[in-house]
Amino acid sequence: MIGEKATLRSMMRESDGHYVGGLVNGARILHFFGDVATELMVRVDGDISLFCGYEEIKFTAPVYVGDFMEYSGWIEKVGNTSYTLKFEAYKVATMCDRAGIDDVEHTAATCCIPPVLCGTATGTLVIPKKL
């Protein structure tokens, strides 16, 4: 159970843009961390569980509309009544114009090698009571 990992990938859509220039609000990363946590809890408990909160949230690089993101989470600790999870969000591809590549179609994208760490967090989930 400790070390169990789940990963989700998603492209930031136009509707994810929150600020001028297509910048995505950091809360969007937390939304996906929640989806990763739900998958982990379904795997280990067969229940979606109750998310209590995040600690140590850090946003380390900007995320824009059109970026391809990878969200991962894993179980770090199992307590008597809760799980502690760790999360990371990486930008794995971005639009060429954001990467400084000229003379390409506006829809052209490029891989981020290495992927860019955009956010980390620790989260706590309550172990559901069995009825």
C-alpha positions as CSV (number, residue, x, y, z in Angstrom):
1,M,0.0,0.0,0.0
2,I,2.8,2.5,0.9
3,G,4.3,3.6,-2.4
4,E,1.1,2.8,-4.4
5,K,1.1,5.4,-7.2
6,A,-1.4,6.9,-9.7
7,T,-0.8,9.2,-12.6
8,L,-3.1,11.3,-14.7
9,R,-2.3,13.3,-17.8
10,S,-4.3,16.2,-19.2
11,M,-4.0,19.1,-21.6
12,M,-4.8,22.6,-20.3
13,R,-7.8,23.8,-22.2
14,E,-8.8,27.3,-23.1
15,S,-11.4,27.2,-20.3
16,D,-8.6,26.5,-17.8
17,G,-7.0,29.9,-18.5
18,H,-7.7,32.2,-15.7
19,Y,-5.3,35.1,-16.2
20,V,-4.1,37.3,-19.1
21,G,-1.9,35.4,-21.5
22,G,-3.5,32.1,-20.9
23,L,-2.0,31.5,-17.5
24,V,-3.7,28.8,-15.5
25,N,-4.6,29.3,-11.9
26,G,-2.6,27.1,-9.5
27,A,-5.9,25.8,-8.0
28,R,-6.3,23.8,-11.2
29,I,-3.3,21.7,-10.2
30,L,-4.9,21.0,-6.9
31,H,-8.1,19.9,-8.7
32,F,-6.1,17.3,-10.5
33,F,-4.2,16.2,-7.4
34,G,-7.7,15.5,-5.9
35,D,-8.5,13.3,-8.9
36,V,-5.3,11.4,-8.4
37,A,-6.0,11.0,-4.7
38,T,-9.5,9.6,-5.5
39,E,-8.0,7.0,-7.8
40,L,-5.5,5.9,-5.2
41,M,-8.2,5.5,-2.6
42,V,-10.4,3.5,-4.9
43,R,-7.5,1.2,-5.6
44,V,-6.5,0.6,-1.9
45,D,-9.9,0.9,-0.2
46,G,-12.6,0.6,-2.8
47,D,-13.9,3.9,-1.6
48,I,-13.3,7.5,-2.7
49,S,-12.6,8.6,0.9
50,L,-12.7,12.1,2.4
51,F,-9.9,14.6,1.6
52,C,-9.1,16.6,4.7
53,G,-6.6,19.1,3.3
54,Y,-3.3,19.9,1.7
55,E,-0.1,20.9,3.4
56,E,3.1,22.3,1.9
57,I,1.7,23.4,-1.4
58,K,4.3,24.8,-3.7
59,F,3.9,26.2,-7.3
60,T,7.3,26.1,-8.9
61,A,6.6,27.0,-12.6
62,P,3.8,28.6,-14.6
63,V,1.2,26.5,-16.4
64,Y,-0.5,27.9,-19.5
65,V,-3.4,26.9,-21.8
66,G,-2.1,24.3,-24.2
67,D,0.4,22.8,-21.8
68,F,0.3,19.0,-21.4
69,M,0.5,18.1,-17.7
70,E,1.2,14.9,-15.8
71,Y,-0.1,14.7,-12.2
72,S,1.2,11.9,-9.9
73,G,0.5,11.0,-6.4
74,W,1.5,8.2,-4.1
75,I,0.8,7.0,-0.6
76,E,3.6,8.1,1.8
77,K,2.2,7.0,5.1
78,V,-0.8,4.9,6.4
79,G,-2.1,5.8,9.9
80,N,-4.9,4.4,12.0
81,T,-7.4,6.8,10.6
82,S,-5.8,8.5,7.7
83,Y,-3.5,8.3,4.7
84,T,-0.7,10.8,3.9
85,L,-0.2,11.3,0.1
86,K,2.5,13.2,-1.8
87,F,1.8,14.9,-5.2
88,E,3.8,16.2,-8.1
89,A,2.7,18.1,-11.2
90,Y,5.0,18.2,-14.3
91,K,4.7,20.0,-17.6
92,V,5.6,17.3,-20.2
93,A,4.8,19.3,-23.3
94,T,4.1,22.9,-24.2
95,M,3.1,25.0,-27.3
96,C,6.1,25.9,-29.5
97,D,5.4,29.7,-29.2
98,R,5.8,29.4,-25.4
99,A,9.1,27.5,-25.9
100,G,10.5,30.2,-28.1
101,I,10.3,28.1,-31.3
102,D,9.5,30.4,-34.3
103,D,8.1,29.7,-37.8
104,V,5.7,26.9,-36.9
105,E,2.0,26.6,-36.9
106,H,0.2,28.1,-33.9
107,T,-1.0,24.5,-33.0
108,A,2.6,23.1,-32.9
109,A,3.8,21.7,-29.6
110,T,7.1,20.3,-28.3
111,C,8.1,18.0,-25.4
112,C,9.7,19.4,-22.3
113,I,12.9,17.5,-21.9
114,P,13.3,17.1,-19.0
115,P,9.7,17.6,-17.8
116,V,9.2,20.9,-15.8
117,L,8.1,20.5,-12.1
118,C,5.2,22.9,-11.7
119,G,3.8,22.0,-8.3
120,T,4.1,19.8,-5.3
121,A,1.9,19.1,-2.2
122,T,1.2,16.8,0.7
123,G,-2.4,15.8,1.4
124,T,-4.2,13.9,4.1
125,L,-7.2,11.7,3.6
126,V,-9.5,10.1,6.2
127,I,-9.9,6.3,6.0
128,P,-13.6,5.7,5.6
129,K,-15.5,3.8,8.3
130,K,-16.8,0.4,7.1
131,L,-20.5,0.2,7.7
